[in-house]
Amino acid sequence: MLDEIESIYRGELRVNSSVYNRLNSSCSIRQYYFNEIEMLICKDGSYKLTSRGSFDIDAYFYLSHFNSTNSNDNLLISNDDDGGANQFYFEYFLQSNSNKYVLVVTSYEPNVTGSYSIYIRGPATVYFY
């Protein structure tokens, strides 16, 4: 088995973060803060993404771009609690060709702020911009 390399991104949802509206579990439209993190992949392979934060984190992973008015556009995978303790986790095969990947970090509940870290393990360093 090859050694995995860990890349770490630290961020924070704040009251001045970008916002979008989405349908919540009680079927009402609510406002959610989010961070849009663009990622550069330099080597094809399976990457594991997980979070640690001060709040219940939802993650949405996109190919190319995130469209806040149609959050299903370009969506590859999303996750809420598979990382345990209200954190996300997923594994996905990423390609290093000209594809751009975007990770959107938001909260399960509306209008939540707090700090978080994203941990990505895979065959090469992931660059965030």
Disulfide bonds with the S-S distance in Angstrom:
none
